[in-house]
Amino acid sequence: MPKLKPFFALFTFLVVGLLLLITSQFFTSMKHLDEVINDRGPSSEILRVALLLEGPTYDQGWNSSAMESITEMQKRFGFSLEIANNIKADQITNVAQKYAANDYDLILGHGVIFSEPFTSVARKYPQTRFVSFNGEAPHSNQTTIRYDMKPAGQLVGMLAAKMSRTGKVGYILVDKPPEMAQAEGFRAGVKKAAPNAEIVIGKVSDFNDIENAVQKTREMIAHGVDVIYTTGDSFNLAVITEAQRSKVYTIGYIADQRYIAPDYVLASLVQDVRQCYRIIFEQYMADRLPSGKVVYGLAEGVNHFSPFGPMVPPEVRADIERELQHFISSRGSFGG
């Protein structure tokens, strides 16, 4: 029996050593896991995200851009995602509250219509972050994204004026306060490029008001307007198609809409929703998304022009590019 003692001593030494190694590896792994969690953002679990849309996901504009953008972010960051579309104004509060009550971490309302309902819900669910566009965000768990649209509108106004043969340009927009900064910029751009040009503004009540938008298009064309800028969600497709029938140029919005009428769409002012959502998610995952109002514009690449159509002369393209670089270099001097 005494001869066995060295074996037991060696065995005990090996067991203790193995346990120390495992313990050391465990604490090292836990430290690494803590670092990953801290880098990941606000939650150690799978992030739960809800995207709320006022219109359909297939509008080839504002809503479809949001869906495509957030799907791209889901692949990148691996969060779970729910999309609710065609939500009526009187349904938003209940829908937002449902997601917040079910412990969703981030609720995004893709438009100004979501800001006020989010404000009423946010204070009841401080653990949830609410993000909307163009509205107010009084609570610490709210963010509202605002596009700096006045300089973007000025670029479009310049393009419209330079491409008009009749000296009459039109702008179809929704009659809501957030749209007015871009309209102001549009007027300024037209007057800068062609001081004697006539500007015809057509206002409709809703982003999905296709019938009235088409009617405004017909009225403008009958008046002699030969370049129309249209900033609707669902009605852009119809406006561009209607203008094409009369061989009238248009300027698209939000997405590159030259494919709708390649011979008549001069360009599109792209609101790069993907870039906007990239910034939102990168900041959120790093726990750096600001509360309150956040402004994105030309300098951040959120607003930019699509490639021009072949009908736009090189000298016009050069003029627009020079003006664009001016706005980017003087970021902060122009409000939207």
N, C-alpha and C positions, 0 to 999 in steps of 0.2 A: 504493500500500500504506500509506503513512503516514496517509492519510485514514481508514483503518479502525480505527486505534488507539482513538479515542474510543468507538467502538461496542463494542469488546471490553472496554474499561474499564467501560462502563455495564453490559454483560452480566454481567461478573464481579461487579460490585457488587450487581446484582439477585439473582444466584445465591447469593452469600454471605448477603445479607439474608434470602432465602427459607429458607436452611438454618438461620440463627439463629432465625427465627420458628418453624419446625417443631420445632427442638430445645427452644425455650422452651415451646411447646405440649405437647411430649412430657413434659417434666419437670412441668409443671402438671397434666397428666392423671394422671401416675404418683402425684403427691402426693394428688390427689383419690381415686385408686383405693386408696391406702394408708389414707386416712381412712375410706372405705367398708368396707374389710376390717376395720379396727380396730373400727368400729361394729358390724359384723356378728357378731363373736363369735370363738369359738375357732379357726375354720378358714377359710382363704381359698377352699376348694373348696366344692361343694355339700354341705351337711350331710347325713350319712347317719344315719337314726334307725330303731330297731327297737322295736316295742311288743309285749310278751309278755303274754298273757292266760291265766289259769287256766281260764276258762270260755268259753262261746260268745259271739259278737259280737251275738247277737240276744236277749239275756236281758231287755231292757227295764229294765236296772238298772246294776249296777256295770261290767260289761264293755262293754256297748253304749255307755254314757256315755263310757268311755275312748276307744273307737273314734271316736265322733262328735267328741269334743274334739280329738283329735290330728289328725283330718282338717281341722278348722277351722284348727288351727295350721299345718298343711302349706300351706294356701292362703295364709296370712299370711306365712310365712317362706320358703316355697319349697324345703323340704328333701325328699330322697327318703325313702320310707317303706316299711317291711316290717312286716306284722302277722302274728304267730303266735298262734293261739288254741287252746283246749282242751289246753293243755300239762300233762302229769302232773308230779307233784312230782319223780319220779326222772329226768325229761327236762330239767329246767330248766338244770342245769349245762352239759350238752352243747349245748343250744340257745344259751345265752348265750355260751358259748365260741366257737361257730361264728360268731356275728355279730361278736364282738370280734376274732377272728382274721382276719375279712374287712374290718377297718378301719372298722367302724361307730363313729361319733363318740359317739352317745348311745343307750343301751339302757335302756328303761323297763319295769320289771316291775310290773304293776298289781295289787299285793297284797302282804301280809306273807309269803306263801309264797316270794317271789323273793329276799328279803333275804339269807338264809343262803347260798344258791347264788351270789348275786352277790358276796358277800364272798370266797368261795373263788376266784372268777374274776378279780375286780378287781385283785388284786395282781400278776397275771400280765400284765395289759393296762393299764398306767398311762395309755395314750393315750386310752382309752375312758372315758366317764363313765357310771356306773351309778346309776339312780334307782329306788327301790322305796318301799313304803308300810308304815309301822307296825313296821318291824323295827329292826335295828342297821346302822350304817354306819361301820365302824372305819377304812376307808382314805380317803385324801385325794381319790380319784376316785369316792367314793360319797356319795350323799345319800339319806336316808330321810324321807319326808313323813309327819307324824303329824297326825291330825285331833284337835282339842281337843274331845272328845266328851262329857265330863262335863256341862258346862253345856247342851249341846244335848239330852242325855238328860233333863235336869231340865225343860226346856221341854216335851218330849213327855209326861213323866210328869204334869205339871200339866194338860195338855190332856186326857189320858186320864181322869184323876180327875174333872175338872170335867164331862166328858161321860158318865160312867158313871151309869146309873140303879140298878144292882144293888150298887154299891160294890165290884165285883170287876173288876180290870183284868189283862190278860195281856201278856206280852212274850216273843216267840219270837226267840231269838238263837243264834248259833254259839258253841259252848263252846271259845273260844280267848281267850288273855290280852288281846289288844287290844280285845276286845268288852266287857270287864268295867267299864271306866271309864264307858261310856255306861249300862250296867245300874245302876251305883251312882248316877249322876245321875237315872236314871228313878225309882228308889226314893225318892230325896230329893224329887223333884218331886211324886210322888203323895202322899207324907206331908205335904208343905207345903200342898197343895190340899185333901186329905181325909185327916186323920190316922188315921181308922178304916178306911180302904179296905184291901181284901185284894189283895195282889200275887201273881200266879201267873207264875212264870218257866218257860218251856219251852226246854230246850237241845237242839240237834241237833249232830251231829259235823262237818258240812261245809256250806259255803255253797251247795252244789248238792244237798243232801239234801232233795229235794221230798217224798218219801214220809213221812219222819218229821216234817217240818214240818206237813204236813196232818194227821197223826195227833195231834200236839200241839194243833193248832187245834180239832179235834173234842173232845178231852179238856177243853180250857178251856171251850168252849161248854157242854158237858154239866155242868160245874161251876158255871155261872152267870156266867161272864165275858162282859161285853157290850161291851168295847173291847179290841182287840188291837193291839199295836205289833209289827211284823215287820221284821227287819233282815237279810234274806237277799239273795243275788244272784239266783239262779235260782228260789228258792221263794216270793218275795213274790207273784208273780202267782197261784200256786196257793192260798196262804193267804188272800189277799184274796177270791178267788173263792169259796172254801169258806165263809168268814165271811159273805159276802153271802147265801148260801143260807139261813142261819139268821137273817138280818136283824141281824147283829152289826156294829158299827162297827169300822173298822180305821184305822190310821195308817201311811201308806206311808213309803218310805225311798229315799234316793239320788236318784231322779227323782220328778217330780210324777206320782204314780200314781192320781190321782183318776179318770182316764179308765177305769180297770178296773171301778170300781163307783161311779159318781158320787153315788149316794144313800147310800153307806155309808162312803166314805173321807173322814174328817174333814179331813185335810190330809196332807202328806208332809213329813218332814224331809229337805230336799234337801241332799245332799252335792254341791255344785256342782263337778263334775269339770272342767267347762270353765274355770271361774275358777281352779281349782287348776293346770291345765295352762297357762293364760295366765301365771300367776305363774312357773311353772317355766321356760317357754320365754323369757319376757322377761328373767329373771335369767340364764339360760344364754347367750342370744345377746349379752348385755352383759357376759359373763364375770363375773357376780356371784352365781351360784348357790352357796350355802354348802355346804360339806361337812358330813357328820354329820347330826344330827337337826334337822329344821325343823318347826315347829308352825304350822298354819293352823287358823282356827276362825271363830267368828261375826264377829269384828272385821274379818277379811279378806274376808268375804262368801262364804267357802267353804262354811260351813253356814248355811242359812236355811230358813224355812218357805215352802212353796208357798202360794198363796191357799187360804183355808179353804173348805170346802164350805158350802152354804146352811143346813145343819142346825146349824152352830156359831153360837150367839147372839152379838150384838155385844159384850156385857159380857165374855164369855169371850175373844173376840179381843183386846179391850182389855187384859185381864189378861196374856195371853201377850206382847203387844207391850211392855207395861211391863217385864216380866221380861227380855225380849230386850234392851231398851235398857240395863237395869241391867248385864247381862253384858258388853255391848259397851263400856260406859264403864269397867268394872272389869277390862279385859283383863289377864291375867297373874295374877289372884288364884285362878283355877280351873284345875286341871291335868286333862289328859285322857290 
